């Protein structure tokens, strides 16, 4: 195991070299295929009636890029050695393309996170309200700009160029992979924020969890728990809102949070081309929406406002006081979480 660093670079990444078996390219193909199937499954499970937002467009672009990588691996593996447009392609290019993708994915975490933050802030504050078609065009070009900017940075950075060029000395059965430091710190920060939020309001969270019941309402499975003593569509206290956000968020993403904790504790090093995936982006998406809610709790009015899109957590149903008849021994009003 070797580490590659550069004093002249503003980033950090690690280089790991492993002795791959003879079917290393087949293994890479299977990993990429598995990731694409996971992308399709995640996109298929999401709610379809959500508003347009930047993260949705970026997730689609990521799925398309993964598909392109799989097609390139398949074509080169099948033909092995061929010339296209005057360029000779061999098994070496499978490793090269994967490393370029790994670097690009590794540097995308911060730009995507910050852009999504700005997008939700502007949508929530209603500072700008573009027509639907203009909004789609804006998100499309924003995604393209981020991809081009990061890819240009990766291909233009001297340290990365030298590391890619140095792969010529490796045999076809040795291909180093890269670990993104951005994803590590982003995951670490979110887990720590969730931990501190839970410690701050652990008693209220436990009370809500203990009160949760499961039933069927309007042909949907729902979780419900007692709401506050007054029926209001506004939330004016961050302390009151925090435990409800935690319950709603962990109700969907608890397995993923536990996975992130295990990865951080065991210091598992995952290649960047695997680590940047659609489930991870939707996890970040829900975290950002919850954060926006908490910081703007005094502006929340669930009766009138259009909430930011979340394909996996129905935040609006978590807080609207709702009276459901024919439910025995249930305190009214109650709060509903659509599963």
C-alpha positions as CSV (number, residue, x, y, z in Angstrom):
1,X,0.0,0.0,0.0
2,X,1.4,3.4,-1.0
3,X,0.2,6.9,-0.5
4,X,0.5,9.6,-3.1
5,X,0.6,13.2,-1.9
6,X,1.6,16.5,-3.4
7,X,2.6,19.6,-1.5
8,X,1.4,21.8,-4.3
9,X,-2.1,20.5,-4.3
10,X,-5.1,21.7,-2.4
11,X,-6.6,18.2,-2.2
12,X,-5.6,15.0,-0.5
13,X,-6.1,11.5,-1.8
14,X,-4.6,8.1,-1.3
15,X,-3.4,5.6,-3.9
16,X,-3.7,1.9,-3.2
17,X,-2.3,-0.8,-5.4
18,X,-3.6,-4.3,-5.2
19,X,-2.5,-7.4,-7.1
20,X,-5.6,-8.3,-9.0
21,X,-6.3,-11.7,-10.4
22,X,-6.3,-12.5,-14.1
23,X,-10.0,-11.7,-14.3
24,X,-9.6,-8.2,-12.7
25,X,-11.4,-6.6,-15.6
26,X,-14.3,-9.0,-15.1
27,X,-14.4,-8.1,-11.5
28,X,-14.5,-4.4,-12.3
29,X,-17.3,-5.1,-14.8
30,X,-19.4,-7.0,-12.1
31,X,-18.8,-4.2,-9.6
32,X,-20.0,-1.5,-12.1
33,X,-22.9,-3.6,-13.1
34,X,-23.9,-4.1,-9.5
35,X,-23.7,-0.3,-8.9
36,X,-25.9,0.3,-12.0
37,X,-28.5,-2.2,-10.8
38,X,-28.5,-0.4,-7.4
39,X,-29.0,2.9,-9.1
40,X,-32.0,1.6,-11.1
41,X,-33.5,0.0,-7.9
42,X,-33.1,3.3,-6.0
43,X,-34.5,5.4,-8.8
44,X,-37.4,3.0,-9.1
45,X,-38.2,3.1,-5.4
46,X,-38.3,6.9,-5.2
47,X,-41.6,8.9,-5.1
48,X,-42.5,10.2,-8.5
49,X,-44.6,13.2,-7.4
50,X,-41.8,15.4,-6.2
51,X,-40.8,18.9,-7.3
52,X,-37.9,19.5,-9.6
53,X,-34.5,20.1,-7.9
54,X,-30.8,20.0,-8.6
55,X,-30.2,16.7,-6.8
56,X,-32.7,14.8,-9.0
57,X,-30.9,16.0,-12.1
58,X,-27.5,15.1,-10.8
59,X,-28.6,11.6,-9.8
60,X,-29.8,10.9,-13.3
61,X,-26.5,12.2,-14.7
62,X,-24.5,10.0,-12.3
63,X,-26.6,6.9,-13.4
64,X,-25.8,7.8,-17.1
65,X,-22.1,8.2,-16.4
66,X,-22.0,4.8,-14.6
67,X,-23.7,3.3,-17.7
68,X,-21.1,4.9,-20.0
69,X,-18.3,3.4,-17.9
70,X,-19.9,0.0,-18.1
71,X,-20.2,0.2,-21.9
72,X,-16.6,1.3,-22.2
73,X,-15.4,-1.6,-20.0
74,X,-17.6,-4.1,-22.0
75,X,-16.4,-2.9,-25.4
76,X,-12.7,-2.9,-24.6
77,X,-12.9,-6.2,-22.8
78,X,-14.6,-7.8,-25.8
79,X,-12.3,-6.4,-28.5
80,X,-9.2,-6.4,-26.3
81,X,-7.0,-4.5,-28.8
82,X,-8.5,-2.2,-31.5
83,X,-8.1,1.2,-33.1
84,X,-10.8,3.8,-33.1
85,X,-10.4,7.3,-34.7
86,X,-6.7,6.7,-34.8
87,X,-6.4,5.9,-31.1
88,X,-5.4,2.4,-30.0
89,X,-7.4,1.0,-27.1
90,X,-6.2,-1.9,-25.0
91,X,-6.9,-3.4,-21.5
92,X,-4.8,-0.6,-20.1
93,X,-7.5,1.9,-21.0
94,X,-10.0,0.1,-18.8
95,X,-7.9,1.0,-15.8
96,X,-7.2,4.5,-17.1
97,X,-10.9,5.3,-17.7
98,X,-11.8,3.9,-14.2
99,X,-9.1,6.1,-12.6
100,X,-10.3,9.2,-14.3
101,X,-13.9,8.4,-13.2
102,X,-12.6,7.8,-9.7
103,X,-10.8,11.1,-9.5
104,X,-13.8,12.9,-11.0
105,X,-16.3,11.3,-8.6
106,X,-14.0,11.9,-5.7
107,X,-13.9,15.7,-6.3
108,X,-17.7,16.0,-6.9
109,X,-18.9,15.6,-3.3
110,X,-18.3,19.2,-2.1
111,X,-19.6,20.9,-5.3
112,X,-22.8,18.8,-5.3
113,X,-23.4,19.3,-1.6
114,X,-22.9,23.1,-1.8
115,X,-25.0,23.5,-5.0
116,X,-27.8,21.5,-3.4
117,X,-27.6,23.7,-0.3
118,X,-28.0,26.8,-2.4
119,X,-30.8,25.3,-4.5
120,X,-32.8,24.4,-1.4
121,X,-32.1,27.8,0.3
122,X,-33.4,29.7,-2.8
123,X,-36.4,27.5,-3.2
124,X,-37.3,27.7,0.5
125,X,-36.8,31.4,0.8
126,X,-38.6,31.9,-2.6
127,X,-36.0,34.5,-3.5
128,X,-36.2,33.4,-7.1
129,X,-39.2,31.6,-8.8
130,X,-38.4,30.5,-12.3
131,X,-41.0,29.1,-14.7
132,X,-41.0,25.3,-14.8
133,X,-39.3,25.0,-18.2
134,X,-36.7,27.5,-17.3
135,X,-36.0,25.7,-14.0
136,X,-35.4,22.4,-15.9
137,X,-33.0,24.1,-18.3
138,X,-31.2,25.8,-15.4
139,X,-30.7,22.5,-13.5
140,X,-29.6,20.8,-16.7
141,X,-26.9,23.3,-17.4
142,X,-25.9,23.5,-13.7
143,X,-25.2,19.7,-13.7
144,X,-23.3,19.9,-17.0
145,X,-21.2,22.8,-15.7
146,X,-20.3,20.9,-12.5
147,X,-19.3,17.8,-14.5
148,X,-17.2,19.8,-17.0
149,X,-15.5,21.9,-14.3
150,X,-14.5,18.9,-12.1
151,X,-13.4,16.8,-15.1
152,X,-11.3,19.8,-16.4
153,X,-9.7,20.2,-13.0
154,X,-8.9,16.5,-12.8
155,X,-7.3,16.3,-16.3
156,X,-5.5,19.6,-15.8
157,X,-4.0,19.0,-12.4
158,X,-0.2,18.1,-12.7
159,X,-0.2,15.7,-9.8
160,X,-3.2,13.7,-11.1
161,X,-1.7,13.7,-14.6
162,X,1.6,12.3,-13.4
163,X,-0.2,9.6,-11.4
164,X,-2.3,8.6,-14.4
165,X,0.8,8.7,-16.7
166,X,2.7,6.5,-14.2
167,X,0.2,3.7,-14.7
168,X,2.0,2.9,-17.9
169,X,4.6,1.1,-15.8
170,X,2.0,-1.1,-14.2
171,X,1.1,-4.5,-15.8
172,X,-2.4,-5.1,-17.1
173,X,-3.2,-7.0,-13.9
174,X,-2.3,-4.2,-11.5
175,X,-4.6,-1.2,-11.3
176,X,-4.5,1.3,-8.4
177,X,-7.6,2.9,-7.1
178,X,-8.2,6.2,-5.3
179,X,-10.0,7.2,-2.1
180,X,-11.8,10.5,-1.8
181,X,-11.1,12.5,1.3
182,X,-14.2,14.7,0.5
183,X,-16.6,11.8,1.1
184,X,-14.9,10.9,4.3
185,X,-15.2,14.3,5.9
186,X,-18.8,14.8,4.5
187,X,-19.9,11.5,6.0
188,X,-18.0,12.2,9.3
189,X,-19.6,15.7,9.6
190,X,-23.2,14.4,9.0
191,X,-22.8,11.5,11.4
192,X,-21.4,13.9,14.1
193,X,-24.3,16.4,13.6
194,X,-26.8,13.5,13.8
195,X,-25.1,12.3,17.0
196,X,-25.1,15.7,18.7
197,X,-28.7,16.3,17.6
198,X,-29.8,13.0,19.1
199,X,-27.9,13.6,22.4
200,X,-29.5,17.0,22.6
201,X,-33.1,15.7,22.3
202,X,-32.7,12.0,23.1
203,X,-35.6,11.9,25.7
204,X,-38.1,13.5,23.2
205,X,-36.9,11.2,20.5
206,X,-37.4,8.1,22.7
207,X,-40.9,9.4,23.7
208,X,-41.9,9.8,20.1
209,X,-40.5,6.4,19.1
210,X,-42.3,4.6,22.0
211,X,-45.6,6.3,20.9
212,X,-45.3,5.2,17.3
213,X,-48.1,2.9,15.9
214,X,-48.6,1.3,12.5
215,X,-51.9,1.2,10.7
216,X,-53.5,1.5,7.3
217,X,-55.0,4.8,6.2
218,X,-56.3,5.7,2.7
219,X,-54.8,2.5,1.2
220,X,-51.3,3.3,2.5
221,X,-49.3,2.0,5.4
222,X,-48.6,4.8,7.9
223,X,-46.8,5.3,11.2
224,X,-48.5,7.7,13.6
225,X,-47.7,9.2,17.0
226,X,-49.3,11.8,19.3
227,X,-48.8,15.3,18.2
228,X,-48.6,18.4,20.4
229,X,-51.5,19.5,22.5
230,X,-52.5,22.3,20.1
231,X,-53.3,21.8,16.5
232,X,-51.1,24.2,14.6
233,X,-49.7,24.2,11.1
234,X,-46.7,26.3,12.2
235,X,-43.6,25.3,14.1
236,X,-41.9,28.2,16.0
237,X,-39.4,26.3,18.1
238,X,-36.2,24.6,16.9
239,X,-36.2,22.5,20.1
240,X,-39.7,21.3,19.4
241,X,-39.0,20.5,15.7
242,X,-35.6,18.8,16.2
243,X,-36.8,15.4,17.7
244,X,-39.5,15.1,15.0
245,X,-36.9,15.7,12.2
246,X,-34.7,13.0,13.8
247,X,-37.5,10.5,14.0
248,X,-38.5,11.1,10.4
249,X,-35.0,11.0,9.1
250,X,-33.9,7.9,11.0
251,X,-37.2,6.2,10.2
252,X,-36.0,6.0,6.6
253,X,-32.2,6.2,6.8
254,X,-31.2,4.4,10.0
255,X,-29.6,1.4,8.2
256,X,-27.6,3.8,6.0
257,X,-26.5,5.8,9.1
258,X,-25.3,2.6,10.8
259,X,-23.5,1.7,7.6
260,X,-21.7,5.1,7.6
261,X,-20.7,4.6,11.3
262,X,-19.3,1.2,10.6
263,X,-17.3,2.5,7.6
264,X,-15.9,5.4,9.7
265,X,-15.0,3.3,12.7
266,X,-13.4,0.5,10.7
267,X,-11.7,3.1,8.4
268,X,-13.0,1.1,5.3
269,X,-11.5,2.5,2.2
270,X,-13.9,2.4,-0.7
271,X,-12.9,3.4,-4.3
272,X,-14.4,6.7,-5.3
273,X,-16.1,5.2,-8.4
274,X,-18.1,3.0,-6.0
275,X,-18.6,5.5,-3.1
276,X,-20.3,8.1,-5.2
277,X,-23.7,6.5,-5.8
278,X,-27.4,7.4,-5.9
279,X,-28.4,6.0,-2.4
280,X,-25.6,8.2,-0.9
281,X,-26.8,11.3,-2.8
282,X,-30.4,10.7,-1.6
283,X,-29.2,10.3,1.9
284,X,-27.4,13.6,1.6
285,X,-30.5,15.1,0.0
286,X,-32.7,14.2,3.0
287,X,-30.1,15.5,5.5
288,X,-30.0,18.8,3.7
289,X,-33.8,19.1,3.6
290,X,-34.0,18.4,7.4
291,X,-31.3,21.0,8.0
292,X,-33.1,23.6,6.0
293,X,-36.3,22.9,7.9
294,X,-34.5,23.3,11.2
295,X,-32.8,26.6,10.4
296,X,-36.1,28.0,9.0
297,X,-38.5,26.5,11.5
298,X,-40.1,30.0,12.2
299,X,-41.1,30.1,8.5
300,X,-42.7,26.7,8.3
301,X,-46.3,26.6,7.4
302,X,-47.2,23.2,6.1
303,X,-50.7,24.1,5.0
304,X,-49.7,26.6,2.4
305,X,-46.0,26.0,1.4
306,X,-44.6,23.6,-1.2
307,X,-41.9,21.7,0.6
308,X,-38.5,20.8,-0.9
309,X,-38.6,17.5,-2.8
310,X,-37.6,14.3,-1.0
311,X,-38.2,11.1,-2.9
312,X,-37.9,9.0,0.3
313,X,-39.1,11.0,3.3
314,X,-42.6,12.7,3.2
315,X,-41.7,15.6,5.6
316,X,-45.1,17.3,5.2
317,X,-47.0,14.3,6.5
318,X,-44.7,14.1,9.5
319,X,-46.0,17.4,11.0
320,X,-49.5,18.1,9.8
321,X,-52.1,17.6,12.6
322,X,-54.6,15.1,11.3
323,X,-57.7,13.5,12.9
324,X,-58.3,9.9,11.8
325,X,-61.6,8.5,13.0
326,X,-62.2,4.9,14.3
327,X,-58.8,4.5,15.8
328,X,-59.1,3.3,19.3
329,X,-57.2,4.8,22.3
330,X,-55.4,7.3,20.1
331,X,-54.7,10.9,21.4
332,X,-55.9,13.5,18.9
333,X,-54.6,15.2,16.9
334,X,-51.9,12.9,15.6
335,X,-49.0,13.2,13.3
336,X,-48.7,10.9,10.3
337,X,-45.6,9.6,8.5
338,X,-46.3,8.0,5.1
339,X,-44.0,5.0,4.6
